[in-house]
Amino acid sequence: MSKVGVEMTKPVLVIEDLTVSFDGFKAVSDLNFYLDKNEVHVVIGPNGAGKTTVLDLICGKTKATSGTIKFNDIELTKLKEFDIVRKGVGRKFQNPNIYENLSVYDNLEMSFPRGRNVFGALFFKRTKDVEDRIQEVAGMIFLTDLLDTPAGLLSHGQKQWLEIGMLLMQDPELLMLDEPVAGMSVSEREQTAQLLKKISQGRSVLVIEHDMEFVKTIADKVTVLHQGRILAAGKMDDVQNDPKVIEVYLGH
């Protein structure tokens, strides 16, 4: 294989032998996980499988007991949360975290990288690159016609999209979403599937989700976690038909 071929297939995120213990209980145990560029990778599993803990470990909210997390060859386990964000990792939690009193436009503008610190905010100028980025992201998240609307007036699904948009303003290379379609209407779920396919062009998207129909629509690859370990990984069809996976899900 040529050197170029090797470079092209190198995963963006490499997690190896990752373990985290809370008072002796291993929430994640000897985890090996690989995420490619331009991939929507969905992690599924019963409650308590360690799914959210894995996201907490990647973004630095929880510290690993042992093992490595490499993002573009940078070891993340030693970095603080804000440094991990600066390296290009964005995360959306389960509940939308937006400024409800501000307009959609202002929420997006505040998320532009130059506006993120106090000094940046004091001297922030609404330049053409900011305006262009807001318009581009608003179009992606289906909110172009609602830019002047206070965020608090949006539907639940639209608030979820706005928060994804706030992350997109920072143009992360890895976007992690925890149950992005929980509480959404059917049409909002369909639009969210379109959105995730669009934003995975040029970046990697890691999703935790319970809605299996939605997972089928979006996933390039699926990993099943059970009791902090990987039970199965691969294409959705293969994972669904895996006897171990069927047993775990029917057992729950």
Secondary structure, 3 states (H helix, E strand, C coil): CCHHHHHHCCCCEEEEEEEEEECCEEEEEEEEEEECCCCEEEEECCCCCCHHHHHHHHHCCCCCCEEEEEECCEECCCCCHHHHHHCCEEEECCCCCCCCCCEHHHHHHHCCHHHCCHHHHHCCCCCHHHHHHHHHHHHHCCCHHHCCCEHHHCCHHHHHHHHHHHHHCCCCCEEEEECCCCCCCHHHHHHHHHHHHHHCCCCEEEEECCCHHHHHHHCCEEEEEECCEEEEEECHHHHHCCHHHHHHHHHC
